[in-house]
Amino acid sequence: MSYATLKYEVEGEIATLTFNRPEKRNAISAQMLDELYACLDETERDSSRVLIITALGKAFCAGMDLESLQKLSKQSPQENLEDSRRMAGLFYRIYAFPKPVIAAVNGAAVAGGCGIATVADFTLAAPEAKFGYTEAKIGFIPALVSAYLRRQVGEKYTRDLLLSGRIIGAPEALRMGLVTEIVPAGRLSARARELANSLLSASPASIARTKKLLLQFDEAALKSEIEQGIRENAEIRTTPDFREGLAAFLEKRAPKWKGH
């Protein structure tokens, strides 16, 4: 299957999904979201045993694209809920994917892009990679990724990242546990394939069952928290601060917060 916003190829038993909107910093559009779902379905069906997610250009993924952001202020509460549920579903699809997923982060991974890097089984980072959940800076809530992040890096680091909205470099992300490994410059793709090949030496049935077991340990609580995050993500969009933050972001000015 061919895609407009992604590149997908299978070489041997290794599949590579590449974000292919470099001119837009690989920001997530409605079309890209649809194609990500379709591509993950294709990966699950095909002969591959490991999935690498990476990107073309200087950025890994800059989060939601401007066209999608512009539509948010005009959506109904039901549309906001459906939109939140669809993005949350993508994170869970990657997190619960039956095959190992390696995120090879070549540049900035911000907001939803950082979410994708967070939910992968392994997160490799180039030295220039940056990570950040910047939603609070535009009156949003990083609700959809919060349940995963808290489990990965702990309460204090989660509060730091989500409340400050700050961007961190690869060394700090590694220290926090958000990144598995920092890869020397120019070796990101090669290292991702090395890791993928090492996973191929294990039993695919054992890996699939291990992933399922790890998911089941905390599945009910995780799904409950994700549902709560979906509601919060939709409800914040009705607030004055969200409308002001979004307008300020699109107009490239400082926001004037109202506090509600």
C-alpha positions as CSV (number, residue, x, y, z in Angstrom):
1,M,0.0,0.0,0.0
2,S,1.3,3.5,-0.8
3,Y,1.0,6.5,1.5
4,A,1.2,10.3,0.9
5,T,2.6,11.3,4.3
6,L,4.6,8.2,5.1
7,K,7.1,5.9,3.6
8,Y,6.8,2.2,4.4
9,E,9.2,-0.6,3.5
10,V,9.9,-4.1,4.6
11,E,13.4,-5.5,4.2
12,G,13.7,-9.1,5.4
13,E,11.8,-9.2,8.7
14,I,12.4,-5.5,9.5
15,A,9.7,-2.9,8.7
16,T,10.5,0.8,8.6
17,L,7.7,3.4,8.9
18,T,9.1,6.9,8.0
19,F,7.3,10.2,8.6
20,N,7.5,11.9,5.2
21,R,6.5,15.5,5.7
22,P,9.9,17.1,6.2
23,E,8.8,20.4,4.9
24,K,6.2,20.5,7.7
25,R,8.6,19.1,10.3
26,N,6.6,15.9,10.0
27,A,3.6,17.4,11.8
28,I,0.6,15.2,12.2
29,S,-2.3,16.1,9.8
30,A,-5.6,14.3,9.7
31,Q,-4.4,12.4,6.6
32,M,-1.2,11.4,8.3
33,L,-3.2,10.1,11.3
34,D,-5.4,8.0,9.1
35,E,-2.3,6.7,7.3
36,L,-0.5,5.8,10.5
37,Y,-3.5,3.6,11.6
38,A,-3.5,2.0,8.1
39,C,0.2,1.4,8.1
40,L,0.2,-0.1,11.6
41,D,-2.6,-2.5,10.4
42,E,-0.4,-3.4,7.4
43,T,2.6,-4.0,9.6
44,E,0.7,-6.3,11.9
45,R,-0.5,-8.4,8.9
46,D,2.8,-8.6,7.0
47,S,5.9,-10.8,7.4
48,S,7.9,-8.3,9.4
49,R,8.8,-9.0,13.0
50,V,10.1,-5.6,14.2
51,L,9.0,-2.1,13.4
52,I,11.2,0.9,13.2
53,I,9.6,4.4,13.3
54,T,11.7,7.3,12.1
55,A,11.5,10.4,10.0
56,L,12.9,12.3,7.0
57,G,14.3,15.8,7.5
58,K,15.6,17.5,10.6
59,A,12.6,16.9,12.9
60,F,11.1,13.6,14.1
61,C,7.6,15.0,14.6
62,A,6.5,18.4,15.6
63,G,3.0,17.4,16.9
64,M,-0.2,18.5,15.3
65,D,0.0,20.5,12.2
66,L,-1.3,24.1,11.9
67,E,-4.3,23.2,9.7
68,S,-5.5,20.7,12.3
69,L,-4.8,23.2,15.1
70,Q,-6.9,25.9,13.4
71,K,-9.9,23.6,13.2
72,L,-9.9,22.9,17.0
73,S,-11.5,26.1,18.0
74,K,-14.4,25.5,15.6
75,Q,-15.2,21.9,16.6
76,S,-18.2,20.8,18.7
77,P,-17.7,19.1,22.0
78,Q,-18.5,15.8,20.4
79,E,-16.0,16.4,17.6
80,N,-13.4,17.3,20.2
81,L,-14.1,14.1,22.1
82,E,-13.9,12.0,18.9
83,D,-10.7,13.8,17.9
84,S,-9.1,13.2,21.3
85,R,-10.1,9.5,21.3
86,R,-8.5,9.0,17.8
87,M,-5.1,10.4,18.9
88,A,-5.2,8.5,22.1
89,G,-6.0,5.4,20.1
90,L,-2.8,5.9,18.1
91,F,-0.6,6.0,21.2
92,Y,-2.3,2.9,22.6
93,R,-2.0,1.1,19.2
94,I,1.8,1.6,19.2
95,Y,2.2,0.9,22.9
96,A,0.2,-2.4,22.7
97,F,1.6,-3.4,19.2
98,P,2.3,-7.1,19.2
99,K,5.7,-6.6,17.4
100,P,8.6,-4.7,19.0
101,V,8.6,-1.0,18.1
102,I,11.8,1.0,17.9
103,A,11.5,4.8,17.6
104,A,14.7,6.2,16.0
105,V,14.4,9.9,16.9
106,N,16.5,12.0,14.5
107,G,15.5,15.5,15.6
108,A,12.8,17.4,17.5
109,A,10.0,15.2,19.0
110,V,7.4,17.6,20.3
111,A,3.9,17.2,21.8
112,G,2.2,14.4,19.9
113,G,5.5,13.5,18.3
114,C,7.1,13.2,21.7
115,G,4.1,11.0,22.6
116,I,5.0,8.6,19.8
117,A,8.6,8.4,21.0
118,T,7.3,7.8,24.5
119,V,5.1,4.8,23.7
120,A,7.7,2.9,21.6
121,D,9.4,-0.2,23.2
122,F,12.8,1.3,22.5
123,T,13.6,5.0,21.9
124,L,16.9,5.7,20.2
125,A,18.0,9.3,20.0
126,A,20.5,11.1,17.8
127,P,22.6,13.6,19.7
128,E,20.6,16.5,18.3
129,A,17.2,15.1,19.2
130,K,15.0,17.2,21.4
131,F,12.0,16.1,23.5
132,G,9.1,18.2,24.9
133,Y,5.4,18.1,25.9
134,T,4.7,21.7,25.2
135,E,0.9,21.7,25.4
136,A,0.6,23.8,28.5
137,K,2.3,26.7,26.7
138,I,-0.6,27.0,24.3
139,G,-3.4,26.4,26.9
140,F,-3.7,22.7,26.1
141,I,-3.2,19.6,28.3
142,P,-0.7,16.8,27.6
143,A,-3.4,14.5,28.8
144,L,-3.2,11.7,26.3
145,V,0.5,10.8,27.0
146,S,0.5,11.5,30.7
147,A,-0.5,7.9,31.8
148,Y,2.4,6.4,29.8
149,L,5.0,9.0,30.8
150,R,4.3,8.7,34.5
151,R,4.8,4.9,34.3
152,Q,8.1,5.4,32.4
153,V,9.9,8.2,34.2
154,G,8.1,8.5,37.5
155,E,6.0,11.2,39.2
156,K,8.6,14.0,39.7
157,Y,10.0,13.9,36.1
158,T,6.4,13.8,34.7
159,R,5.4,16.8,36.7
160,D,8.6,18.6,35.6
161,L,8.0,17.9,31.9
162,L,4.3,18.4,31.7
163,L,3.9,21.4,33.9
164,S,6.9,23.3,32.6
165,G,6.4,22.4,28.9
166,R,10.2,22.7,28.5
167,I,12.2,21.1,25.7
168,I,15.0,18.8,26.9
169,G,18.0,17.4,25.0
170,A,18.9,13.8,24.5
171,P,21.2,13.5,27.5
172,E,18.6,14.6,29.9
173,A,16.0,12.4,28.3
174,L,18.3,9.5,28.7
175,R,18.9,10.3,32.4
176,M,15.1,10.5,33.0
177,G,14.5,7.2,31.3
178,L,12.6,8.6,28.3
179,V,15.3,7.5,26.0
180,T,16.9,4.0,25.8
181,E,20.1,5.0,24.1
182,I,21.9,8.0,22.5
183,V,23.4,7.0,19.2
184,P,26.6,8.6,17.8
185,A,26.0,11.1,15.0
186,G,25.2,9.5,11.6
187,R,24.6,6.0,13.1
188,L,20.9,6.3,14.0
189,S,19.6,4.2,11.2
190,A,22.3,1.6,11.4
191,R,21.9,1.3,15.2
192,A,18.1,0.9,14.8
193,R,18.7,-2.0,12.4
194,E,21.3,-3.5,14.7
195,L,18.8,-3.5,17.6
196,A,16.1,-4.9,15.3
197,N,18.4,-7.7,14.2
198,S,19.2,-8.6,17.8
199,L,15.4,-8.8,18.5
200,L,15.1,-11.2,15.5
201,S,17.2,-13.7,17.3
202,A,14.5,-14.2,19.9
203,S,11.3,-16.2,19.5
204,P,8.6,-14.1,17.9
205,A,6.0,-16.0,20.0
206,S,7.9,-15.3,23.2
207,I,8.3,-11.6,22.4
208,A,4.6,-11.2,21.5
209,R,3.5,-13.0,24.7
210,T,6.0,-11.0,26.8
211,K,4.6,-7.7,25.4
212,K,1.0,-9.0,26.1
213,L,2.0,-10.0,29.6
214,L,3.6,-6.6,30.4
215,L,0.5,-4.9,29.1
216,Q,-1.9,-7.0,31.1
217,F,-0.1,-6.2,34.4
218,D,-1.6,-2.7,34.4
219,E,-4.1,-2.7,31.5
220,A,-7.3,-1.9,33.4
221,A,-5.8,1.0,35.3
222,L,-4.0,2.3,32.1
223,K,-7.2,2.2,30.1
224,S,-9.1,4.0,32.8
225,E,-6.4,6.8,32.9
226,I,-6.4,7.1,29.2
227,E,-10.2,7.5,29.1
228,Q,-9.8,10.3,31.8
229,G,-7.1,11.9,29.7
230,I,-9.4,11.8,26.6
231,R,-12.1,13.7,28.4
232,E,-9.7,16.2,29.8
233,N,-8.1,16.7,26.4
234,A,-11.6,17.4,24.9
235,E,-12.8,19.6,27.7
236,I,-9.8,22.0,27.9
237,R,-10.6,23.0,24.3
238,T,-13.8,24.8,25.5
239,T,-11.9,27.1,27.9
240,P,-10.9,30.8,27.4
241,D,-7.2,29.9,28.1
242,F,-7.2,27.4,25.3
243,R,-8.7,29.7,22.8
244,E,-6.3,32.5,23.8
245,G,-3.3,30.1,23.8
246,L,-4.2,28.7,20.4
247,A,-4.8,32.2,18.9
248,A,-1.5,33.5,20.3
249,F,0.4,30.5,18.9
250,L,-1.1,30.9,15.5
251,E,-0.5,34.7,15.5
252,K,3.0,34.2,16.9
253,R,2.5,36.4,19.9
254,A,2.7,36.0,23.7
255,P,-0.6,34.8,25.2
256,K,-2.6,36.8,27.7
257,W,-3.9,34.2,30.0
258,K,-7.3,34.5,31.8
259,G,-6.7,31.7,34.2
260,H,-9.7,29.6,33.3
